[in-house]
Amino acid sequence: KGTKDIPFYGHLPDWLAWRPTTLWLWLTDHVSWLAPWLGDPSTLLGTLKISASGPSFYYTLSYSIIILVFGLKRIRRRQTPYVTVQTTSLILIQWLPLFLLPEIILPLVGHNGLFNQGWLKALADEFFPLVTYDHGREYWRAYGLILAWPLFVYNWFTAQPMVGWLIVGFIQTFVIIPLIVWRWGKGAYCGWICSCGALAETLGDQHRHKMPHGSRWNRLNMLGQVILIIALLLMLCRILGWLEVGWAQSLFEQGFRKMPLLNYSWTVDVLLAGILGYGFYFWYSGRMWCRFACPLAALMHIYARFTRFRIFAEKSKCISCNVCTSVCHQGIDVMDFANKGLPMEDPQCVRCSACVQSCPTGVLSFGRYGEDARIILDTLPASRVQRTEAGKRNLL
């Protein structure tokens, strides 16, 4: 009494708890012909009414709208095929699997009885367990289809092991992501898929030059490794807890939920990723969370040691203007590689293309090493200078 139970974060006091929206009450009272649809969860309006009764719906909707609006602005501002395709990918992934799927599509399908029998019921029971709140199933777990462990831990840190999610998550984190990092670099996930990266590349696009550089700041890059280690230790305790090892169960409960400094939900999700990460967008670039504290990025730094992806440079074109370094919102000294003619292989790179697109002489190109160390450049143009030069050659 006096609190509201919120998944992930426990109890919130009255002044933070969500109040039922008056929109649906007003519609029911004043637009009577909508009442049958609003009262029936198997209709689109009925499903939407239930989803919109909690704060997560509006947070995710606002997040998606921001990515859409600022994503379209980024496409108009940058005007390269690479940015157009990349930003479109980020927008579609945010709207489809990260908003419409858990908030509307899955609940609507569930309310229409598709998950009531047969193998689909067994599948739904495994991935979206029955509950007594919202739509009657935990459809929010679908975020785990895109947000991999340990960026999203809640399908792993469960009271009883959810075998389906453990299998999907293991393949995702330790098979699929290593393969795409090996082939396309860490930025294949951070710059093309991840919702954190989506906001950084859209809302944070005009602030990327504010990222601090230098050795002192580079030391903070290890914070993500610390969070990764904590996530690994908590996962180990969770597994031992499932095996009924008492001290491990107790340590997990204390570390994950109760201890203020080790509460993963509040410390990592809210404080680091939310307040510090997003709060610093307009002062220290949009990649503060991604660069310094993201545990999945820290894990991908290990994978990136084996990647074939590089940013190749034509030394003869470099005028040492430092534009490439200044616009890197991961704090990489790109010019140090460029004016030496060395392939840039820093694991921090998220393939945002800002350095390639901003270079006034077209020095930089995305690419990879093929067989026998053969250089294979990307076919999707990321440099306006190179694209213009290619167009002139075609005309000649």
N, C-alpha and C positions, 0 to 999 in steps of 0.2 A: 504494500500500500504506500502510495506517495512516490513510487519510482516506476520507471519503465524498463523492461528487460530488453536489451539490444544485443543481437548476436555479435559475438567477438568481444564486446566491451563490458558485458555484465550489466550492472544497474546504473542508471543515470538519475540524478535528483530531479525533482519536479521542474525546476527552472530550466533544465536542459532537455527534459523529455518532450517528445513530439506531440503537438496538439492535433486532434483530428481536423483535417482540412474542411473549411466551410463550403468549398466549391461543390462537393458531392451532395451535401445536405441542401444547398440552395437549388441544385439541379433537381433533386428529388421533390422538393416542395413546390417549385415554380414551373418546372417543365415536366408535367405529370406523365406525358407519353414516353419519357425516357426511363421512368421508374422500372418497368419490367426488364429493360436491358441492364440498368445499373444494379439491379438486385439479383441478376443471374450471372454467376461467375463464368459460365460457358460462353458468354458473349464477349466481344472485344471490350465493350464499355465496362462490363462487370469485372473482367480481369484487370483492366486498367484501374478501376476504382480501388481494388484490393492492393495492387502494387503501389498506387499513389497515396496510400494511407500511412506510409512510413517515410522517414527522412532519406533513406538510401536511394529511393527512386529519384528524388529531386536533386540529390547530390550527383548521381550518375548522369541524369539528364543534363544538368548544368555543365558538367564536365564534357559531355559529348558535344553540346552546342558550342562551347568555347573552342574545342578542337576543330569543329566544322568551320566556324566563322574565321578564326585566325589561320586555319589551314588554307582556306580560299585566299585570304590576304597574302599568305606566304607564296602561294602559287603565282599570284599576279605580280608580286614583288620580285621574285627570283627568276622566273621565266626561263627555266631550263627543263628539258624533258625528264631529267633525273628527279628534280624536286617535284614536278607534277605527278609522276608515278609514285614516288615515295610518299608524298603527303596524301594522295588518294588512298594508298594502302592503309596508312595510319587512321584516316577518317573512317573507312569502311570497317576496319577491325574494331574500332571503338564503338561504332553504332550497331554493328550486327552481333558478334559474339559477346561483346562486353556490355551491351545495353538491351537491345531488343530480345536477344535469346533468353537471358535469365528473368527479365522483367515482364515480358509479354508473350513471346512465342512458346516457351516451355510451359508456363502456367496455363495459357489458353489451351494448349494441347492436352495438358493434364486434366483440366476441368471438363473437357469433352470426352473423357473416358479412355483415352488411348493408353494410359498407363495402368489400367485396372485389371488386366489379365494377360496371361501368356508370358512370353519371353520379354516383352516390353515392360511388364510389371516388375519382373525380376531385375531388369536393367535399371529401371527407375528406383527400385528399392535399394540397389547397390550404390547408385551415384547421387540420388536425391531422396534421402530418407524421409519418411513420414514424420510430421511434426504437428503441433496444435496451433501454430501461429501462421499468419499470412495466407499463402495458398495451400497450406497443408503438406507441402514438401519443401525441402531446402534447395530450391532452384538456384540460389545464389552461389552454390558450389560450382556452377558452370564457369565462373570466372577462372577456375583452375585449368580450363581447356586452353587458355591463352597465357595467363600469368603463372609461370612455372615456380616450383619450389627452388630456393627459399624466399623468393619475392612474395609468394602467396603460400602460407604454411597451413591454412586452416583445414585443408582436406587431408593433411598428414597428422596434425596434432589433434587427434580425435580420441574420445574415451575408449572406443574399441576400434581396431584397425579396419579401415574401409579398403578392402582388398582391391576393388576396381580402381579407385583413385590412386592407390599406391603403385599399381602397375602402370597406369597412364602417366602418373607423375614421374616414375622412374625412367620410362622410355623417353618422356619429354625432356627431362633435365640431364640425363646421362647418355642419351643416344641421339635424339633429334637435334638438340641445341649444339652438342659438340660437332656434329656433322656439318651443320650450316655455318658454324664459326670457322671450321677448317676450310670450308669452300669459299665463303663470302666474308668472313671476318665477324667480329663481335657485333658490329653494327647491323648485321642482318636481322638480329633480334631487337637490339636497343633502338635502332633507327627506323625499322620498318614494321615492327609488330607491337612492342611493349607500349602500354597505355601511359606509363610515366614518360617515356621518350616521346610519345605523341604530343603531350602537353608541352614538353620542352622545345620540340621542333616547331610548334605552332604559336602558342602564347609567348614562348620565350625567344622567338626567332630574332626579334629586333634588339635583344639584350645579350646576345652571345658574346659580344666584345667586352662585357663586364667581368667575365670569368678571370679571377686572379691567376697569375703565372709565377713560376719560380720554384726553387728547391724547397723553400719553407712550406709552401702550400702542397707540394708533391708528397710531403711526409704524411699529410692528412689522408692521402689515398688509401692508407692502410686501415682506416676506420672500417671500411667495408669488409676487410678480411677478419676483423675482430667480430663483427656481427655475423659473418659466415660461420666462424668457429662456435659462437654461441648457439646458432641455429643447429649446427651439427651435434653439439652436446645435448641440446634439448631433444633432438630427434633420437639420439642414443638412449636418453633417459625414457623417452616415450616408448621405444621398442622394449626396453627392459621392464617398463611398467606393464606393457601388454603381457609380458612373460611372468607377471606377478612378483617382480623384485621390488620389495616394499620401499627401500630407500630411494630407488630410482623414480618410482611413482611420486613419492613425496617431494623429491627435488624438482621434478617436472612441474608439479602443481604450484610449488613455491616460485619457481623461476618464471614460468609462463604466465601465471595469472596474478599472483599475490604480491610478490616483492616489487616495490615501486620502480626500482632502477632496472629490473630484469623482466618487467612485464612486456612481452614482445609486442602485444597489440598497441599499447599506449606509447611505449618508448620508440619502437621502430616505425610503426604505421602512422601514428599521430604526430609525435614530436619530430622525428628525423625526416620522414618522407613528406608529411603534411605541413607542419608549421615551419620547420626550417627549410625544407626542400622547396615548397611552393612560395613560402614567405620571402625568400631571397631572390625570386625571379627578377625583380626590377632593380636589384642592387648588385647581385653576383651571378647573373646568368641563370638560365633555366635548367642547367645540368648539375647543380650543387649536390642533389641527392644521388643522381646517377654516377657522378664522378667519385664522390667521397664515401658514401654510406651504403649503397645498394649491395646486398649480399649476393644476389644473382650475378651482378656485374663482376663482383670479386671472384666468383666461381668461373665466370667466362674469361677472366684474365688468365686463368690457368689454361683453359682451352685455347686461348688466342696465341699461346706460345708455339702452337703447332700449325697455325693458320697459313694458308698460301696467299691470303689477301695482302695487298700492299697499295700504298699510294706512290706511284712512280713519278720521278721528277726529271725534267730536261734541264740540266745544270746551265747550259749555254743561254737559256732564256731568263734565268733568275736574276732579278735586279736588286735583291735583298731589301725589298720595301717593307717586309715584316707584316704585310696584310694578312697572309695566311695564318700566322701565329696569333695575331690580334683577334681574329674572328673565331678561333677554335674555342668552343665552350667546354672542352675537356682539358684545357690547360696544356696542350701539347705544343712544343716548340717546333712547329712544322718547318719554319724557315731554316732551321739548323740542318734538317735533312735535305731541303730543296737546294740550298746554295752549295751543298757538297755533292749533289747528284745522287744521293742515297735513297733507296726505297724506304718509305716511312712505314714502320712496323710496330708502332707503339700500341700496346693492348688497350689503351684508353679510347682509341678511335671508335666512333659510333657511326661512321659513314654518313654524316649529315650533309656532306658535300660543300660546306661553307668555304673551306679553304680552296677547293678546286674551282668553285663558282666565282669566288672573289678575286682570284689571282689575275692581275691586269695583263699579264703576258702569256697566260695559258701554259704555265710550267707543269702543273700537276694533272695526273690522270689516275683514275681508279683502275685496278687490274689485279692480276694474280700470277703466281708462278705455275706454269704447266709442267709437263713432262720434260726432263732434262734441263730444268731451270729456265725454260722458255717463257718469255713474258707475254701474257695474254691480256690486252687492255679491254675494259668493259665497252660494250657497244652502245649503251645508253648514255647519251651525252650529258655531262655534268658541268662542262665549262662553256660559258657563252663565247669566250674568245676562240677556243678551238672549233666550236660549231660555226662561228662566222668565217674562220679561215677555211674550213672544209667546204662551206657554201661557195666561197669565192673560187676555190679550186674546181668545184663542179661546174661553175659557170664558164671558167676558162676551158 
